[in-house]
Amino acid sequence: MTLRRGPWRDPEDESWGHVVVRDADGHRVHLTRGGTGPAVVCLHGWPGCWFDYRLLRPLLEPVADVVAV
């Protein structure tokens, strides 16, 4: 599979599906979510963020509910 660069979308663009939740201890967790189907959770290493998966998400979203943390 070849990852191709698609049209540029600003990280702040609402179409990424930004969600902010708090865990049981009150810590803020930012994630993006999009697509339909079985869940696929993308967890980045340090240093990194959800934007590391910007090229992979469009490939998975037609067949999966992609959650990038």
NUDORO-161553 format. One record per residue (C-alpha): residue number from 1; x, y, z. Coordinates in steps of 0.05 Angstrom, whole numbers. Layout:
BEGIN
REC  nr   east  north     up
REC NUM      X      Y      Z
...
//
This chain:
BEGIN
REC  nr   east  north     up
REC   1      0      0      0
REC   2     26     69    -18
REC   3      8    129     24
REC   4     -5    188    -21
REC   5     -7    260      0
REC   6    -77    286     -8
REC   7   -102    356     -7
REC   8    -76    395     53
REC   9   -124    404    111
REC  10   -108    450    169
REC  11   -101    412    235
REC  12   -154    458    265
REC  13   -204    440    209
REC  14   -269    414    241
REC  15   -273    359    188
REC  16   -220    320    227
REC  17   -273    306    280
REC  18   -240    336    342
REC  19   -264    310    409
REC  20   -241    329    479
REC  21   -258    283    537
REC  22   -235    277    609
REC  23   -214    212    641
REC  24   -235    190    711
REC  25   -180    232    743
REC  26   -200    294    705
REC  27   -143    293    655
REC  28   -160    324    587
REC  29   -153    277    527
REC  30   -156    305    457
REC  31   -172    258    399
REC  32   -201    257    329
REC  33   -253    209    304
REC  34   -283    193    236
REC  35   -309    137    193
REC  36   -357     79    204
REC  37   -347      6    219
REC  38   -304    -31    270
REC  39   -262     13    314
REC  40   -188     24    299
REC  41   -149     62    352
REC  42    -85     96    330
REC  43    -39    112    389
REC  44     24    153    375
REC  45     91    148    410
REC  46    128    206    441
REC  47    135    258    414
REC  48     74    256    371
REC  49      0    271    365
REC  50    -63    251    327
REC  51    -37    289    266
REC  52     15    234    255
REC  53    -42    193    225
REC  54    -67    246    176
REC  55    -48    205    115
REC  56    -73    139    142
REC  57   -142    162    165
REC  58   -172    175     96
REC  59   -152    104     76
REC  60   -185     71    136
REC  61   -247    115    146
REC  62   -289     82     91
REC  63   -285     15    128
REC  64   -270     32    201
REC  65   -286     80    257
REC  66   -217    111    265
REC  67   -198    142    332
REC  68   -131    178    331
REC  69   -106    197    400
//
